[in-house]
Amino acid sequence: MQVVIDTSAIMAILLEEPERPALIAATEGATLLAPAVLPWEVGNALVAIIRRRRLSEAEARLAWRAYEAIPKRLADVDVGEAIGLATRHGLYAYDAYFLALAQRRSLRLLTLDQHLGVAARRAGVDLVEVRG
């Protein structure tokens, strides 16, 4: 089984948020797939958290190493398709990349982002339900 996982879910795992055990359980045995932009999104999120003084640089580097250890496949997405989804559903392009990948491959999407979840449902994409 393949599942598209977004940055919000990855960050919850890396930062050991309350949803972490449920996210790990929901992805056990699954092949995780994400747009090729995922590493840059995770890096950007880690820097933002450093700036908010929630993590030190050393802690962020540890989180990055943990990210690198997560088995995942990165895939290209059709940016034009994502622009259309972003426009129709009021998303940022980065969120639309995850939606476009899930929609194009008829895969479920794992996200903790409520706005993206609503857009996914409207676009006919099934979600992986996670309860924290």
Residue pairs with C-beta under 8 A, 6 or more apart in sequence:
1 29
1 30
1 31
2 30
2 31
2 32
2 33
2 105
2 107
3 26
3 27
3 30
3 31
3 32
3 33
3 107
3 108
3 109
3 110
3 128
4 32
4 33
4 34
4 98
4 101
4 102
4 105
4 107
4 108
4 109
4 110
5 27
5 32
5 33
5 34
5 72
5 110
5 111
6 34
6 95
6 98
6 109
6 110
6 111
6 112
6 113
6 116
7 38
7 41
7 42
7 45
7 94
7 98
8 111
8 112
8 113
8 116
9 19
9 23
9 110
9 111
9 112
9 130
10 34
10 38
10 42
10 67
10 70
11 17
11 42
11 45
12 19
12 20
12 23
12 112
13 20
13 23
13 24
13 66
13 70
14 42
14 63
14 66
14 67
15 49
15 55
15 63
17 132
18 132
19 112
19 130
19 132
22 130
22 131
22 132
23 110
23 130
26 110
26 128
26 129
26 130
27 110
27 128
31 71
31 73
32 70
32 71
32 72
32 73
33 72
33 73
33 74
33 75
33 101
33 105
33 107
34 72
34 73
34 74
34 75
34 98
34 101
35 74
35 75
35 76
35 77
35 97
35 98
35 100
35 101
36 74
36 75
36 76
36 77
37 94
37 97
38 72
38 74
39 67
39 74
41 94
42 64
42 67
43 64
46 55
46 60
46 63
46 64
47 60
49 55
49 60
50 56
50 57
50 60
55 63
75 101
77 97
77 100
77 101
77 104
78 100
78 104
79 93
79 97
81 100
81 104
82 93
82 96
82 97
82 99
82 100
83 93
83 96
85 91
85 96
85 99
85 100
85 103
85 119
85 123
86 92
86 93
86 95
86 96
88 123
89 96
89 99
89 119
89 122
89 123
90 115
90 119
91 99
91 115
91 116
91 119
95 113
95 115
95 116
95 119
98 109
98 111
98 116
99 109
99 116
99 119
99 120
99 123
99 125
101 107
102 108
102 109
102 120
102 125
103 123
103 124
103 125
107 125
108 125
108 126
108 127
108 128
109 116
109 117
109 120
109 125
109 126
109 127
109 128
110 127
110 128
110 130
111 117
111 120
111 127
112 130
117 127
120 126
120 127
121 127
